[in-house]
Amino acid sequence: MASKGSTPPYPSAARFSDSQCFPQYTASLKCLQEFNSDKSKCQEHFDVYKECKKKEREERLERNKNRSLFS
């Protein structure tokens, strides 16, 4: 078992701010704020965030692929 002060073997997803996609998320929100919630002007930000989340999910699935729930 890992000691309390050690780094986990994979990034934590427990906090949203720990996500590697947090900067893209905040950029999307800032865009919406800047353009008074006009989603059409922020589509590029949404697409970048969506791709990041897709990559993050694929990495998590690959990391968990060989893990067993019973070990």
N, C-alpha and C positions, 0 to 999 in steps of 0.2 A: 504494500500500500504506500502511496506517495506521502511524503511528509507535508506538514501544514504549509511550509514556506516554499515548496517546490512548484515549478511551472507544470501545468497539466500537459499531457502528451499531445493535446490538440486544443485549438482555440475554443474558448468558452462562448456558447451562444446563450448563456443564461441571461445576460444583459444585452439589450438591443444595441447599446452604445459600444459593445465589444465586437459587433459585427464588422467585417471588412467592408460592408456596403453602407455603413453609417454616413460617410461623407456624401455619397450619392443620394442618400435619403434626405439629408439636410439640404443639399443643393436643390432637390425637387421642391421641398417646402419653401425655400427662399424664393424660388422662381414663382411659385403660386402666390406668395405674398407680394412679390414685386409687380406681378401682372394681375392683381386683384382677382385671383382664383380662375383666370382664363386658362383652362387646361390645354387648349390648342397651342398656346405659346410655350408650353413647357414639355411638349411631347418628347423632345430629345433627351431631357433629363429623366423622364419616366423610362425611356427605352434603355438608357445606360444603367439605371437602377435595376431594372428587370433582368438585364443580362448579368449583372453582378450577383443578384440573388440566385439566378440559375447556376452560375459557376460555383457559388458558395454551397448550394445544395448538392451539386454533383461531387464536389470535394468531400463533403460530409458523408455521402453515400459510399464513395470509394474507401474512405477511411474506416467506415463501419462494416464494410463488406466482409472482412475476414474475422470480425469480432463475433463471439458467441455470447448469447444471453446467459448461458449456463456455465461459463468458465470463471 
